[in-house]
Amino acid sequence: MPGKHDQAIHEMGVAALAAAIRDGALTAEAAAQACLAQAERAAGLNAFAFFDADAVLADARAADKARAAGGTLPPLCGVPLTLKDNIDTTALPTAAGTPALRDHRPKRNAPVAQALFDAGAVLFGKAGMHELAYGITSNNAAFGAVRNPYDPTRVPGGSSGGTGAAVGARIVPAGIGTDTGGSVRVPAAFCGVMGLRPTTGRWPQAGIVPISSTRDTAGPLARTIADLALLDGIVTGEDAPLPAKAPADIRLGVPQSHFWEGLDEETGRLCRDALARLRDAGIQLVEVDLPGIAELTAAVGFPIVFHEGRVDLDAYLAAAGLDLRAADIAPHVASPDVKGLFDALLAQAPEAAEAAWKVAVEEQRPRLIAAYRDGLAKYSVDAFVFPTVPLPAPPIGDDEETLLNGQKVPTFMTTIRNTDPGSNAGVPGISLPAGITDAGLPVALELDGPPGGDRALLAVAETVAAALPAIPTPKI
């Protein structure tokens, strides 16, 4: 039976847990047990693809022994973290949510995982995901649907849905996902937590089952900006404290066209209310225009994926020593939406796919990056601000279409409409909880900043988050 103190423990963040373990106020084993008890309570969410409770406790006890031995402790000593099922670990399989890789046991940890383990983190399961990361619902036909902690009939977002659900449900204080078109920020938005998509290339991408080397990045999900910054610093080495940003020193650009259009009515109202709170706090809001963003995004996204999706996956499988290629995985894809997309990807003539990719990478993507840089500079803003997702979490089963203001819309493209431009440009983005609907579903605001400006964006986000309303903990 869980102890009386478990509630307080599993509500703690990464930094708070690390400090409590380091100072001896809490053992790593007690922290692990509290998280395990919460995982049991939240088992119906299906947040994990692979899990080993005995290994969690063994690693926690090893952390306690290290503390008892004295000396300097690593910064995450004994802190439980979950990793998405496409990030290589030797302790648990890396299946990327697809049957053909169910028994794949990597020979080494991905650099992202190794950095966290070197910092003392305890691997708390591999989080469930949308199959092969090709979707945003995490309704996985092979491993089962991951469910939203605020409403188990709703999706948690994707493709890092298990990570979002585990962090939102207070099973773990934080976790790592990956983001190609919104796959960290969408589950952060739907599960009421915070998510950072780093500048592309800033976090190491080796040892992660890929979609696109141009668009992919790993990134953290947590419940505070301080914890996002802590994990970002451990992975990248950029670990200087975030500078304090006074509200009056922050200018945010509000791009009305595209990003603020066609919103679910309640999402729009809550996000506009959130902007009013930012303005009342002293943050400067400036209307901006980002012409051609939708068209540039469309010209970049799929042409890159339809070439790199096959080439990069084949390269990963070869580097992992597997006698498989993308064409061998395709017949075993279980989720209908992914099978359709993956079959279409493989049906493309390689020469035609490469030619379209070259135009997208060499001509269109530089224009998209320039649109971000020029817009930020023209209006002298620290970041753009907009709703992370145009609507709250759809019902599980709405894989192809869902309702937006009573009209059927494509689920995937509607959900990533606001996150995809920044993904294709490779800029850093942070999703922040901004309110909760009458039905109890979270909505979120996103901040997109300049390439390489991740730490400055985190500092801005810390001030912005302080002005936004707190949303309730889900009832698990």
C-alpha positions as CSV (number, residue, x, y, z in Angstrom):
1,M,0.0,0.0,0.0
2,P,1.3,3.5,-0.8
3,G,2.4,5.5,2.2
4,K,0.8,8.8,3.3
5,H,3.7,10.8,2.0
6,D,3.5,9.4,-1.5
7,Q,1.2,12.2,-2.7
8,A,3.8,14.9,-1.9
9,I,6.6,12.9,-3.4
10,H,5.1,12.2,-6.8
11,E,4.0,15.8,-7.1
12,M,7.7,16.9,-6.7
13,G,9.6,18.0,-9.7
14,V,13.1,16.9,-10.9
15,A,15.1,19.6,-9.1
16,A,13.1,19.2,-5.9
17,L,13.4,15.4,-5.9
18,A,17.2,15.6,-6.6
19,A,17.7,18.1,-3.8
20,A,15.7,16.0,-1.3
21,I,17.7,12.8,-2.2
22,R,21.0,14.7,-2.1
23,D,20.2,16.3,1.3
24,G,19.0,13.0,2.8
25,A,15.4,14.2,3.3
26,L,14.3,11.4,1.1
27,T,15.8,8.2,-0.2
28,A,15.9,7.3,-3.8
29,E,14.1,4.1,-3.0
30,A,11.3,6.0,-1.3
31,A,11.0,8.2,-4.4
32,A,10.9,5.2,-6.7
33,Q,8.3,3.5,-4.5
34,A,6.1,6.6,-4.6
35,C,6.4,6.7,-8.4
36,L,5.7,3.0,-8.7
37,A,2.6,3.4,-6.6
38,Q,1.4,6.2,-8.8
39,A,2.1,4.1,-11.9
40,E,-0.1,1.4,-10.4
41,R,-2.9,3.8,-9.8
42,A,-2.6,5.2,-13.3
43,A,-2.1,1.8,-15.0
44,G,-5.2,2.3,-17.1
45,L,-3.4,5.1,-19.0
46,N,-1.1,2.5,-20.7
47,A,1.7,5.1,-20.5
48,F,4.5,2.5,-20.8
49,A,5.5,0.1,-23.6
50,F,8.2,-1.6,-21.5
51,F,8.6,-1.5,-17.8
52,D,10.7,-3.3,-15.1
53,A,9.8,-2.3,-11.5
54,D,12.5,-4.5,-10.0
55,A,15.1,-2.7,-12.1
56,V,13.7,0.7,-11.0
57,L,14.1,-0.3,-7.3
58,A,17.5,-1.8,-7.9
59,D,18.8,1.4,-9.5
60,A,17.2,3.5,-6.7
61,R,19.0,1.4,-4.1
62,A,22.2,1.8,-5.9
63,A,21.8,5.6,-5.8
64,D,21.2,5.4,-2.1
65,K,24.4,3.4,-1.6
66,A,26.3,6.0,-3.6
67,R,24.9,8.7,-1.3
68,A,25.8,6.7,1.8
69,A,29.4,6.3,0.5
70,G,29.9,10.1,0.5
71,G,31.4,12.3,-2.1
72,T,29.9,14.4,-4.8
73,L,26.7,13.1,-6.2
74,P,25.6,13.6,-9.8
75,P,22.8,16.2,-10.3
76,L,20.0,13.7,-11.0
77,C,21.1,11.1,-8.4
78,G,18.1,8.7,-7.9
79,V,15.6,10.8,-9.9
80,P,13.1,8.6,-12.0
81,L,12.7,9.6,-15.6
82,T,10.9,7.9,-18.5
83,L,12.3,7.8,-22.0
84,K,10.2,7.4,-25.2
85,D,10.3,4.0,-26.8
86,N,12.3,5.2,-29.8
87,I,15.3,6.2,-27.7
88,D,17.9,3.5,-27.4
89,T,18.6,1.9,-24.0
90,T,20.4,-1.3,-23.2
91,A,18.2,-2.0,-20.1
92,L,14.9,-2.1,-22.0
93,P,14.0,-2.7,-25.6
94,T,13.6,0.0,-28.2
95,A,10.6,-0.9,-30.4
96,A,9.5,2.5,-31.6
97,G,6.0,1.2,-31.0
98,T,6.2,-1.2,-34.0
99,P,5.9,-5.0,-34.0
100,A,9.0,-5.6,-36.2
101,L,11.2,-4.0,-33.5
102,R,9.5,-5.4,-30.4
103,D,12.6,-7.5,-29.5
104,H,15.2,-5.0,-30.5
105,R,17.7,-4.7,-27.6
106,P,20.2,-1.9,-28.4
107,K,23.9,-2.6,-27.7
108,R,24.4,0.9,-26.3
109,N,22.4,3.8,-24.9
110,A,21.6,6.7,-27.1
111,P,23.8,9.7,-26.2
112,V,20.8,11.6,-24.8
113,A,20.0,8.6,-22.5
114,Q,23.6,8.2,-21.5
115,A,23.9,11.8,-20.5
116,L,20.9,11.4,-18.2
117,F,22.2,8.1,-16.7
118,D,25.6,9.6,-16.2
119,A,23.9,12.4,-14.2
120,G,22.3,9.7,-12.0
121,A,18.8,9.4,-13.4
122,V,16.9,6.1,-12.9
123,L,15.2,4.7,-16.0
124,F,11.5,4.5,-15.2
125,G,10.2,2.5,-18.2
126,K,10.1,3.2,-21.9
127,A,7.1,5.3,-22.7
128,G,4.5,4.3,-25.2
129,M,4.2,6.3,-28.5
130,H,2.5,6.5,-31.8
131,E,3.8,3.8,-34.0
132,L,7.2,4.7,-35.6
133,A,6.4,8.3,-34.4
134,Y,4.2,8.8,-37.5
135,G,1.2,10.4,-35.8
136,I,-0.2,12.5,-33.0
137,T,-2.8,10.4,-31.2
138,S,-0.6,7.6,-29.7
139,N,-3.5,5.2,-30.6
140,N,-1.1,2.3,-31.2
141,A,-2.6,-0.8,-32.6
142,A,0.3,-3.0,-31.6
143,F,0.9,-1.7,-28.0
144,G,-2.5,-0.3,-27.2
145,A,-3.8,3.2,-27.0
146,V,-2.1,5.6,-24.6
147,R,-4.8,7.6,-22.7
148,N,-5.0,11.2,-21.5
149,P,-4.6,11.6,-17.7
150,Y,-7.3,14.3,-17.8
151,D,-9.8,12.1,-19.6
152,P,-9.0,8.5,-20.5
153,T,-11.4,8.6,-23.4
154,R,-9.2,11.2,-25.1
155,V,-5.8,11.0,-26.7
156,P,-2.7,12.2,-24.9
157,G,-1.2,13.6,-28.1
158,G,1.8,12.2,-29.9
159,S,3.9,10.8,-30.9
160,S,5.4,11.1,-27.4
161,G,2.1,10.4,-25.8
162,G,3.3,8.0,-23.2
163,T,5.9,10.5,-21.9
164,G,3.2,13.2,-21.8
165,A,0.7,11.0,-20.0
166,A,3.3,9.8,-17.5
167,V,4.4,13.3,-16.6
168,G,0.9,14.7,-16.6
169,A,-0.3,11.8,-14.4
170,R,2.5,12.5,-11.9
171,I,4.0,9.1,-12.4
172,V,7.4,10.7,-13.0
173,P,8.6,14.2,-12.6
174,A,9.8,14.4,-16.2
175,G,10.6,12.4,-19.3
176,I,12.1,12.6,-22.7
177,G,10.2,12.5,-26.0
178,T,11.1,13.3,-29.6
179,D,9.6,16.0,-31.9
180,T,9.5,16.0,-35.7
181,G,6.3,18.0,-36.3
182,G,5.1,18.7,-32.8
183,S,5.6,15.4,-31.0
184,V,6.9,16.9,-27.7
185,R,4.7,20.0,-27.7
186,V,1.4,18.4,-28.6
187,P,1.4,15.8,-25.8
188,A,2.7,18.6,-23.4
189,A,-0.3,20.7,-24.5
190,F,-2.9,17.8,-24.2
191,C,-1.5,16.5,-20.9
192,G,-1.2,19.8,-19.1
193,V,2.6,19.9,-18.8
194,M,5.5,21.8,-20.4
195,G,7.6,20.6,-23.3
196,L,10.7,21.9,-25.0
197,R,11.6,21.3,-28.6
198,P,15.3,22.3,-28.8
199,T,16.9,23.9,-31.8
200,T,17.4,21.0,-34.3
201,G,20.8,19.5,-33.9
202,R,21.4,20.9,-30.4
203,W,20.5,17.6,-28.7
204,P,22.3,14.6,-30.1
205,Q,20.1,12.5,-32.3
206,A,22.2,9.3,-32.6
207,G,20.7,6.2,-31.2
208,I,17.1,7.3,-31.7
209,V,14.8,5.6,-34.3
210,P,14.4,8.4,-36.8
211,I,11.9,10.0,-39.1
212,S,14.0,12.8,-40.5
213,S,17.5,14.0,-39.6
214,T,16.5,17.5,-40.8
215,R,13.4,17.7,-38.6
216,D,13.9,15.3,-35.6
217,T,15.1,16.3,-32.1
218,A,14.7,14.8,-28.7
219,G,13.3,17.1,-26.0
220,P,12.1,17.1,-22.4
221,L,8.6,17.2,-20.9
222,A,8.3,18.3,-17.3
223,R,6.0,20.4,-15.0
224,T,8.2,23.4,-14.6
225,I,10.5,25.5,-16.8
226,A,13.2,25.1,-14.2
227,D,13.1,21.3,-14.7
228,L,13.1,21.7,-18.5
229,A,16.2,23.9,-18.2
230,L,17.9,21.5,-15.8
231,L,17.5,18.5,-18.2
232,D,18.4,20.7,-21.2
233,G,21.6,21.7,-19.4
234,I,22.6,18.2,-18.5
235,V,22.2,17.0,-22.1
236,T,23.8,19.9,-23.8
237,G,26.3,21.2,-21.2
238,E,24.7,24.6,-21.4
239,D,23.9,24.6,-17.7
240,A,24.3,28.2,-16.6
241,P,21.4,29.4,-14.5
242,L,18.6,31.0,-16.5
243,P,18.8,34.8,-16.3
244,A,15.9,36.5,-14.6
245,K,13.6,38.3,-17.1
246,A,11.3,41.0,-15.8
247,P,7.9,41.0,-17.5
248,A,8.5,44.6,-18.8
249,D,11.6,43.4,-20.6
250,I,9.8,40.8,-22.6
251,R,8.2,41.4,-26.0
252,L,6.2,38.7,-27.6
253,G,4.9,38.7,-31.2
254,V,1.3,37.6,-31.8
255,P,1.0,36.3,-35.4
256,Q,-2.7,36.6,-36.0
257,S,-2.7,35.0,-39.5
258,H,-2.4,31.2,-39.6
259,F,-1.6,30.6,-35.9
260,W,-4.6,32.4,-34.3
261,E,-7.1,31.5,-37.1
262,G,-9.6,28.6,-37.2
263,L,-9.3,27.8,-33.5
264,D,-11.7,25.7,-31.4
265,E,-13.9,28.4,-29.8
266,E,-13.0,27.5,-26.2
267,T,-9.3,27.1,-27.0
268,G,-9.4,30.5,-28.6
269,R,-11.1,32.1,-25.7
270,L,-8.8,30.5,-23.1
271,C,-5.7,31.4,-25.1
272,R,-6.8,35.0,-25.6
273,D,-7.6,35.2,-21.8
274,A,-4.0,34.0,-21.3
275,L,-2.7,36.8,-23.5
276,A,-4.6,39.3,-21.4
277,R,-3.0,37.9,-18.2
278,L,0.5,38.3,-19.9
279,R,-0.4,41.9,-20.8
280,D,-1.6,42.6,-17.2
281,A,1.7,41.2,-15.9
282,G,3.6,43.8,-17.9
283,I,4.7,41.7,-20.9
284,Q,4.6,43.6,-24.1
285,L,2.4,42.0,-26.9
286,V,3.0,43.1,-30.5
287,E,0.8,42.0,-33.5
288,V,3.1,40.6,-36.1
289,D,2.8,39.3,-39.7
290,L,4.6,36.2,-40.9
291,P,3.6,36.1,-44.6
292,G,3.7,32.8,-46.4
293,I,4.3,30.7,-43.4
294,A,1.6,28.1,-44.3
295,E,2.8,27.8,-47.8
296,L,6.5,27.5,-46.9
297,T,5.7,24.9,-44.3
298,A,3.8,22.8,-46.8
299,A,6.7,23.0,-49.2
300,V,9.1,21.8,-46.6
301,G,7.5,19.2,-44.4
302,F,6.4,16.1,-46.4
303,P,9.1,16.4,-49.2
304,I,11.7,16.1,-46.5
305,V,10.0,13.2,-44.7
306,F,9.2,11.2,-47.8
307,H,13.0,11.0,-48.6
308,E,14.6,11.0,-45.2
309,G,11.9,8.7,-43.7
310,R,13.3,5.8,-45.6
311,V,17.0,6.7,-45.9
312,D,17.4,7.7,-42.2
313,L,15.5,4.6,-40.9
314,D,17.6,2.3,-43.0
315,A,20.8,4.0,-41.7
316,Y,19.6,3.6,-38.1
317,L,18.8,-0.1,-38.6
318,A,22.2,-0.7,-40.2
319,A,24.1,1.1,-37.4
320,A,22.1,-1.0,-34.9
321,G,23.3,-4.2,-36.5
322,L,19.8,-5.3,-37.4
323,D,19.2,-7.4,-40.5
324,L,16.1,-5.2,-41.3
325,R,15.4,-2.2,-43.5
326,A,12.3,0.0,-43.7
327,A,10.8,-2.2,-46.4
328,D,11.0,-5.2,-44.0
329,I,9.3,-3.2,-41.2
330,A,6.4,-2.0,-43.4
331,P,4.4,-5.3,-43.8
332,H,4.2,-5.6,-40.0
333,V,3.0,-2.0,-39.2
334,A,-0.1,-2.4,-37.2
335,S,-1.7,1.0,-36.9
336,P,-3.9,1.7,-40.0
337,D,-3.0,5.4,-40.2
338,V,0.7,4.7,-40.0
339,K,0.5,1.9,-42.5
340,G,-1.1,4.1,-45.1
341,L,1.6,6.8,-44.6
342,F,4.5,4.4,-44.5
343,D,3.3,2.5,-47.5
344,A,3.0,5.8,-49.4
345,L,6.5,6.7,-48.3
346,L,8.0,3.5,-49.6
347,A,6.0,3.6,-52.8
348,Q,7.8,6.8,-53.9
349,A,10.5,6.4,-56.5
350,P,13.7,7.1,-54.6
351,E,15.0,9.4,-57.4
352,A,11.8,11.5,-57.4
353,A,11.7,11.6,-53.6
354,E,15.3,12.8,-53.5
355,A,14.8,15.4,-56.1
356,A,11.8,16.9,-54.1
357,W,13.8,16.7,-50.9
358,K,16.7,18.6,-52.5
359,V,14.4,21.5,-53.4
360,A,12.8,21.5,-50.0
361,V,16.1,21.5,-48.1
362,E,18.1,23.8,-50.4
363,E,15.5,26.3,-51.4
364,Q,12.3,26.3,-49.4
365,R,13.6,25.5,-45.9
366,P,16.1,28.5,-45.9
367,R,13.2,30.7,-46.8
368,L,11.2,29.4,-43.9
369,I,14.1,29.9,-41.5
370,A,14.6,33.4,-42.8
371,A,10.9,34.2,-42.2
372,Y,11.4,33.3,-38.6
373,R,14.6,35.3,-38.2
374,D,13.3,38.3,-40.1
375,G,10.0,38.3,-38.2
376,L,11.7,38.2,-34.8
377,A,14.1,41.0,-35.9
378,K,11.6,43.2,-37.7
379,Y,9.3,43.4,-34.6
380,S,12.1,43.2,-32.0
381,V,10.4,40.4,-30.2
382,D,11.9,37.7,-28.0
383,A,9.5,35.0,-29.3
384,F,6.2,34.4,-31.1
385,V,3.2,33.3,-29.0
386,F,0.2,31.3,-30.2
387,P,-2.0,28.3,-29.2
388,T,0.1,25.2,-29.3
389,V,-2.7,23.2,-30.8
390,P,-5.9,24.6,-32.3
391,L,-8.2,22.3,-30.3
392,P,-8.3,20.2,-27.1
393,A,-7.4,16.5,-27.1
394,P,-9.7,14.6,-29.5
395,P,-11.4,11.3,-28.6
396,I,-9.4,8.1,-28.9
397,G,-10.3,6.7,-32.3
398,D,-10.3,10.0,-34.2
399,D,-7.2,9.0,-36.0
400,E,-8.2,10.3,-39.5
401,E,-10.8,13.0,-38.7
402,T,-12.1,14.8,-35.7
403,L,-14.5,17.7,-35.0
404,L,-13.5,21.3,-34.8
405,N,-16.4,23.7,-34.1
406,G,-18.8,21.1,-35.3
407,Q,-17.0,20.5,-38.6
408,K,-15.0,17.4,-39.6
409,V,-11.3,18.2,-40.1
410,P,-8.2,16.0,-40.6
411,T,-6.9,15.1,-37.2
412,F,-3.1,15.0,-38.0
413,M,-2.7,18.1,-40.1
414,T,-5.1,20.2,-37.8
415,T,-3.3,19.1,-34.7
416,I,0.2,20.0,-35.9
417,R,-0.9,23.1,-37.8
418,N,0.8,25.5,-35.3
419,T,3.7,23.3,-34.3
420,D,4.9,22.2,-37.7
421,P,6.3,25.6,-39.0
422,G,8.8,25.8,-36.1
423,S,9.7,22.1,-36.6
424,N,10.5,22.6,-40.3
425,A,12.5,25.8,-39.5
426,G,14.4,23.9,-36.7
427,V,13.7,26.7,-34.1
428,P,13.2,26.1,-30.4
429,G,9.6,26.0,-29.1
430,I,8.1,25.6,-25.7
431,S,4.5,24.6,-24.8
432,L,3.0,26.0,-21.6
433,P,-0.3,25.1,-20.0
434,A,-2.6,28.1,-20.4
435,G,-6.0,27.0,-19.2
436,I,-8.5,24.2,-19.0
437,T,-11.8,23.8,-20.8
438,D,-15.2,23.3,-19.2
439,A,-14.8,19.6,-20.0
440,G,-11.6,19.6,-18.0
441,L,-9.1,19.4,-20.9
442,P,-5.9,21.4,-20.9
443,V,-5.1,24.0,-23.6
444,A,-1.7,25.6,-24.1
445,L,0.3,28.5,-25.5
446,E,3.6,28.0,-27.4
447,L,6.6,30.3,-27.6
448,D,8.9,30.0,-30.6
449,G,12.2,31.7,-30.5
450,P,15.3,32.1,-32.8
451,P,17.5,29.2,-33.8
452,G,20.1,28.5,-31.0
453,G,18.3,30.8,-28.6
454,D,17.0,27.9,-26.4
455,R,18.3,29.2,-23.0
456,A,17.0,32.7,-23.6
457,L,13.7,31.2,-24.7
458,L,13.6,29.2,-21.5
459,A,14.2,32.3,-19.4
460,V,11.4,34.1,-21.2
461,A,9.1,31.1,-20.7
462,E,9.8,31.0,-17.0
463,T,8.4,34.6,-16.6
464,V,5.5,33.8,-19.0
465,A,4.6,30.7,-17.1
466,A,4.5,32.6,-13.8
467,A,1.7,34.8,-15.3
468,L,-0.4,32.0,-16.6
469,P,-3.1,30.2,-14.6
470,A,-2.3,27.0,-12.8
471,I,-4.3,24.1,-14.0
472,P,-5.6,21.3,-11.7
473,T,-3.8,18.0,-11.2
474,P,-5.7,15.3,-13.0
475,K,-7.7,12.9,-10.9
476,I,-6.1,9.5,-11.2
